[in-house]
Amino acid sequence: MQLDILGPLRASAGGRPVRLGGRRARLLLALLAVEKGRVVPVARLIDELWAERPPASARTQVAIVVSGVRRAFRDAGGGPVIDTVGAGYRLRAEEVRLDADEAAQGVAAARAAARAGRHAAAEEGLRRALALWRGPALCGLEGAVVESAARRWEELRAAAVEELAEAGFAQGRYREQIGDLAALVAREPLRERPRELLMAALARSGRRAEALEAYAEGRRLLGERLGVAPGRRLRELHGEILRETRAEEDPDGPRPGELPAAVSSFTGRTAELAALDALTASAPRHLRLAVVTGPEGAGKTGLVLHWAQRAARDFPDGQLFADLGGGQHGADLDGGRHGADSGGGRHGAGLRGAEHGDGLCNGRHGADPCGTEHGGRRAPVDPGEVLGRFLRALGTAADRVPDAPEERAGLYRTLLRGRRVLVVLDDAASAEQVRPLLPGAPSCCVLVTSRAPLRDLVARYGARRLELGPLPPQDAVDLACRLSGGALGADALRLTEACGRMPLDIRMAVAHRSGSR
């Protein structure tokens, strides 16, 4: 006997359809089917058949329904299908074939084939399994148990469609996957993986415009229904398709990539990185702006560049960088500003605190442990000068750059409108210096580092402010150990405490110690 639940419930015996009768008979059989081979207590059947208001004669009526189902199978030429076991009933597993079991076995075999690299066999097996679905599982039946089971089987169906596409992709077969993926996206519009695969299939079939439309639709639905932006993988694929499209339309169009290299052995700052991740995790309505503040040596630039390099693919139209010269000439990476040597040395800074007699960490007023001279202060960079450089980086000819700072700022905002560009403004002296450099487009993101609090940017533009201080003790020790390759041993804790757990000072002390050996 055959029982099919991957669609409207249906049964057959020897190829002849079984006339199951009304809603209660179909629901009871479905409840036994999802628990195939296991006893379902009468009390549970009553709860599902009548929900909140079972009649006084519910147990008798369940027995009558079971009797009717047994008779329906006998009338179709079938044998015994339901056993009475104590105060419950059980569907005979040895007598009934379930289409859902066949589907699960087929998907499992296809997955084994895919793991073995037999992608054609995996594709064929998944197509056979998916052909068993005639519609949503157990459609037309209601109740907590059947609805939960239906969701399980629909999840398997969705996963099988995704894996079918992946098996096809592995063979270079993109166009053939579009129909199944489009149907799955229509059924489950908030599920991101099938939308990602559909976009890939469309783009690799030469249908990039449709792929971009699929992304736009998903972004709109996620924003409207859940208030969130698409996930990172979906955004990254969208960026890749955009870059390919724009490269074809304007192969020489400028997409600046000005970010300096991120610092090596970046350690800690997990909460701050998560806060920066949140800038790109929701659909933007306003300019995304973060201000990272803290004392010299706290690792402001290092944090920002570490995150910016990681997030650069979310900004396919380019990344702009400017050192605004707001503090002393030097560095503030998680151990050394861009341009610093690999040991983290910088101009204009010794180590924090008074000179320590144990030799682990020399004072700022003593000799620089990397052998550099103290540098003098420099005037903050004029924002008009930065705007001129940004405009040229964005493709404006030098003779077309306006002279007036206000006109430069206006052209800058115009060029960035509708573009996804990351702007990093390092070592800002004041909010007044930063304001002309802010794009007007919510598609852009700006990160500012400064020793000053820049409260005006928080008050006026809603900037997210992150204040850095010393590293937590364990993170400081981890940084020192990573920098020294484990050579510090027990001295790591003493060194980091002597340096006030400030990332730059730790880097300089480790570099000095390594260089003196």
N, C-alpha and C positions, 0 to 999 in steps of 0.2 A: 504494500500500500504506500501511496505517495502523499505527502503533505507539504504544501508550498506556502511559505510565509513571506517570501521576498516579493511583496506586492499584495493585492487583495488575497485574503485567505482562501485557499481552494484545496480540495482533496480528491483523490481518485483511488480506485481499487481495480487492479487488472486492466488499467487503461480506461475504465468507465468512471465518469464524474460522480462524486458523492454529493447528494443534495442535502446540505447541512441544515437548512431551515433558517430560523430567525436569528436575531442579534445575540441572544444569550447562548444558543448552541454554538455559534461561531466563536464567541468570546471565550467560552469554557474550553473549547478545543484549542484555541490559541494559547490560553494559559497553561494547558497541559503540554503543548508543543514546546514552549519556551523553557519548560522544566523537563524536557523529554528524558524518560527513564527515572525520574525522581518523583516521590510521592508529594502531591499537593493537598494539604489538609482542606477539609470541607469548609472550615471557618475562613480560610483565606479565599476560597472560591466565592463564598458569600460576600466577603468584603469587596471583591472586584466586580461581582455581578450586580450588586445593589448599592454599592458605595455606602452612603451614610444612613439609608433608611431600609434595611432588609425587612421583609415581612416575617411574621411569626412562623410561617410555613416554609421559610427559606431552605432548610435542610431537605425537606420533602421535594421542593421544587428543583433543587440541584440534582437529586436522584432522578427526577423525571427528565431533566435536560440530558443527563448522562445516558439514560436509557434511549432517548431519541437519537443521540449521536451514534450509539452502538447499532441501532436499527438501521440508520442511514447507511452505514458501512456494509451491513449485511445485505441490504437491498441492492447495493452496487456490486455484490459478489465478493466482498471482503470478509476477512475473518475477525476474530476478537481484536479490539484495538485499545480498549481501556480496561485496566484491572482495578478492582476495589481492594485497597490495602488499608486495613484498620479503618480509621476515621478520615480516609482520603482516597484519592484516585491517582493513577499513574498511567501515562501513555506508554504502550509497549514499544520500547526502543528497538527490539529485535524484529518487530513486524512492520515498522513505519520508517520509510526513508524521508529525510527532511532536506529540502533544497538548500536551507541555510548551512547544514553540515557539509554538503557537497561544495558550496561556495567557499567555506572556510578552509576546507582541505585543498581546494584548487589554489587559493591565494597562498597558503603555506608552501605548496610545492613550487609555485612561481617564484616566491621569495628565495627559496633554496637555489633555484636555477639562476636567479639574478646574482646571488652571492658568489656563485661558481663562475660568473662571467658569461653564462649562456643566456644572453639577453633576448634572442629570438624565441627561445623556448619560454622564457619568462613572459614575454609579450603575448604569445599564443595562449599560455595558461591563464593569464589574467583576463584576456578577452573571453575565454570560455566561462570563467567564473562570473564575470560581469553580465554575461548574457542570461544568467539565471534570474536576475532582477527584472521584474515586470512593472515596477513602480516602487514607491516608498514601502518599506516593509510593514506588513500588517495594517495597511492603510484602510481607513473606515472603521477601525476598532479603537475604543477609548478605554482608559484605565491605567493606573500607575504602573502596573507590572508590564503590560503589553507595550506601553509607550516607552518605558525604559529599555525593553528588549529591542524595540524598533530603532531607537537611537543607536544602540550598539551595532546593529546590522548596517545602519546607514553610515556609521563611522567606518566600518570595514569597507563598504562600497566606495566611499570617498577616498580612503587610503589606497584602494586597488586602482582607482582611476589615476591617482597621482603616480603610483608606481608603474602603471602602464605607460604613462607619458615618459617617465625616466628611462624605462626600458627602450622605448622608441627613440628617445634622444641619443641613447648610447649607440644606436645603429644609424644615427644621422637622419632619422625619420621624424621630422617636425610637423609637416603639414598634416599628416594622418592623425595627429593627436588633438588637433584644434577642436573638432566637433565634440568629443567626449569631455574635454576640459571646459569648453564653453557651457555645456549642459550642467556640469558640476558647479561652475561659478554662478550660474543662474539659480541653482537649488540652494547653494550656500554662499551668498554674496559676501559674508563677513569672514569667510575662511581664506587666509592669505596665501597658503601654499598653492592651491590650484590656480589662483589669480596670477601668482608669480610664474607658474609653468605655462599658463595660457599666454602671458606676455612674451615669454621666451619663444614659444612655438610660433607666435605671430611674427615677432621680430626676425626670427631666423628663416621665416618663409617669405621675407620681403614685405611684410605688412606692418611696418613700424608705426604708422599713424594709428592703426587699430590697437596696437600694443599700448601706445600712450593713452588712448581713449580708455582702455581697460584699467589702466592705473588711475586715471582721473576719476573714473566711476567708483573704484574701490576707495580712493581717498575721500571722496564726497560721502559715501555711505558710512565709512568708519567715523568720520567727523560728525555726521548728523545723528547717527544712532548710538555711538559709544563715546563721542567726544575725544577720540584719539586719532593720531596720525598713523599711517602705515608703518609696519615694522622695518627694521634695518635692511633685511634682505630684499624686501620689495622696493625700498627706496634706492638701494644700491643698483638693482637691475634697471629701475627707471632712469637713474643717472647714466648708466652705460648706454641705454638706448638713445637718450638725449644726446650724449656725446657723439655717438655714431651718426645720428641724424644731422647734427650741426656740422660735424666734420665733412659730411658729403655736401651739405649746402654751402658751407664756407670753410674749406679746408685750411685757409690761412687765418681764420678769425682768432683773435687772441683770447686765451684762457689762462691768465697768469697763474703761476704756481710758485709763489714767493716764500713759502714757509721755510724757515731754517730747519736744519736737522734737529730731531728730538734728542734730548739728553739720553745717554746710555744708563742702564741700570736704574731706571726710574723706580721708586719704591714708595708704597703707601698712598695716602691721599684718596682712599677709596670713596669716602662720602663726597668729597669735592668732585671727583670724576663722575659720580652718579648724578650730582646736581647739574653738571655740564651736559651729560647725556640727556637730561630732561629738557634741555633747550630744543632738541630735535625730535623729541618723543611725542609731541602734540602738534596738531595743525596750527600753524602760526597765524595770528590775527594782527599782531604788531611786530615791530622789529625785535628780534631776539638779541638781547644784550646782557652780558655778564661782566662784572667788575671783580677782579681778583686783587685783593689788597693785603698788605702785611709789611713787616720790616724787611730791611735789606737782608738777603741771604735765606729768606723763608722758602724759596723755590717757586715763586709766582710764575716766572717765565717758563720754567721747566714744566710745571703743571699744564699751563696753557698750550705749549707746543706739543707735549705728549698727547693731550686730548685732540688738538687740531690735526695732527698727522693721522690719528686714528679715525677722525671724522671727515677727513678731506673728501672722501668719495661721495659724501652727502651734498657736496657743493661742487657740482661738475662744471660750473661756469667760472671757477677760479678761486684762488686764495691770495689775498693781499696782506702784506706785512709791513709794518713801519715801527722803527725804534724812535720814540718821541723824545728821548733824552731827558726825562724828567728828573732823574736822580744823578748820582755821581757816575762818571764814566766807568763802566764795568759790566758786571754780570749778575744774573739772578736766576740761573737755571736751577733745577733740582740738583744743583751742584755745579753750575757754570752756564753763563749766558751764551747765546749764539756767538761764535767767534772766539770763545774761550778754548784753551787747549784741552786735550783729553784728560788732563789731570784736574781740570776745573779751575785753573788759575784765572785771575781777573785783575784789572787795574783798579786802583782806588779802594781796595778793601783788604784788610788783614782778617784775622779771625776774631770772633766775638769774645768780649770780656777782657779782663786783665790777663797779663802774662802768667801762665801756669808753670810752676816750678817743675812739674813732672815731665815737661817736654812734650806732652801729648798734643797740646793745642796752644799755639802762640797767640798773644793778644793782638788786637787791631793796631795798637800803637807801637808794636814791635815790628820785627822784620816780617815781610810777606813770605810765608813758607814756600811759595812757588817761585820766589826770587824776582817778583815783579815790583816795579816802583808804584808808589801811590800816585794816582792820577788826580788832576784838578777837576773842579766842577765845570760843566758846560751848560750853555744856555739851552733851554728846551727848544725843540725844533718847531719852526713856524708851521701851523697847519696848512697854510696856503702852499708851502713848499711840498708838503706831503701830498696834497691834492694834485699838484702838477705831476708828480711822479706816478700817482695812481692813475690819472687820466691817460698818461702815455702807456702805462702797462695795459690799460683796457682798450688800446688801439687808437687813441687820439693822436694825430700827428702833432709834433712839437709846435709847429706854427699855428695850430688851431687851438692850443690851450689858452683860455682867456687869461688876461692879466689880473682882473679884479678877483679877489678871493671869493666874493659872493657868487660870481658867475662860474668860477671853478666848482664851487660846492653844488650849484644847481645842475651843471653838466654831469658831475659825478653821480648825483642822485638819479638823473635821467638815464645814464648808461646802465645803472644797476637795477632799474625798475624791471620787475619780472624775471630777474636773473637770480640764481642761487650761488651767492658768493660769500665766502668766509673772510672776514676782515679782522686781523689781529693787530691791536695797537698796544705796543709794549712800552712800559715805563712812562706813563702819562704824568704830566706835572699837575694838571688841573682839569676840571670838567670843561672849562672854556676852550682848552686846547683840543679836547675830544669832539665837542659838539659839531663842528663843521665836517668832521670825518665820518659821521653817522649816515648810512644810507636811509632812504625813506621806505624801502621795500621790506615787507615782512618776510619775504623769501630769503633775505640775507641774515647773517648772524655776525655779531661783533663781540670780540673778547678784548677786554682792556685790563692791563696790569698797572698797578700804581702803588706807591707807598702812602699816598694820600687817600682818604676814605671816599672821595668823589661822591658825596651824598647827593649832589644835585642830579647826577645821572640816575640815581635810584628814585628820587622824588619825581623827576620830570618824565623819565622814560620807562620807569618800572624795571630798571636793571636788577638782575639777580646778583647780590653781593656775596662774595666768598672771602672770608678773612683767614689768612694763613698765619700760623705761629710755628713753634717748634714741632718736630715730628713726635708722635707718641714713642715712648721708650723702645718698644720692640721694633717698630719700623725704623727707628734711628740705628739700632744695632744691626738690623737686616741690611740696611744700606751700607754701613761700614763693612760688614762681612762680604757683601757682594763686590764692593769696590776693591777690597784687598784680596779677593779670591780665597777668603777663609784664613788668611795669614795672621790676622789680628788675634784670634783666639779670645782669651779672657780679657784682653785689653780693649775689646770693642766697646764694652759698656763704659769703661772709664773714659775712653776717647770721646764718645758721643756726649756724655754728660759734661765733660770739659768744654765741648764746643756748643753747649746749650741746646743740643739736639737740632741745630739749624742745618739744613741739608748742604748749603754751600760750604759752610765751615767744616763739616764732616768730610766733604770731598777734598777740600784743600789740605786738611790734616792728613788724610790717608795718602794723598799724592805726595806730600812732603815726607811722610814717614817712609813711603816706598822709594822715593828718590834719594833718601839719605843712606840707604842700605848699600 
